[in-house]
């Protein structure tokens, strides 16, 4: 909660949980005689999702195959590869274990679409066998 009146909700497992948590908070504020708009706007700005591809990944080969334009990979600083997608507009962290994290989505479809794009590119390059 910020003095500007803005509130950030993190850690929810789903969008419904966000709305439920925020409504509970608004009701608590009202109980404390703190003025809250009748129906405050709730904006989802960043959904973080995770997946497991079920096999190890060669991150060096992915860098070569995907190209440097959309990839950040500095293994001496961070063990994951950052892949920035344009469509959907998200970032994916890929790890050699085959696990990945998709962040920056506005809805759950963004993560699903990103996973489809990533697996297709990996398959096309023969890096997901």
Buried (B, 14 or more C-beta within 10 A) or exposed (E): EEEEEEBEEEEBEEEEEBBEBBEEBBEEBEEEEEEBEEEEEBEBEEBBBEBEBEEEBEBEEBBEBBEEEEBBBEEEEEEBBBBEBEEBEBBBBBBBEBBBBBBBBBEEEBBBBBBEBBBEBBEEEEBBE
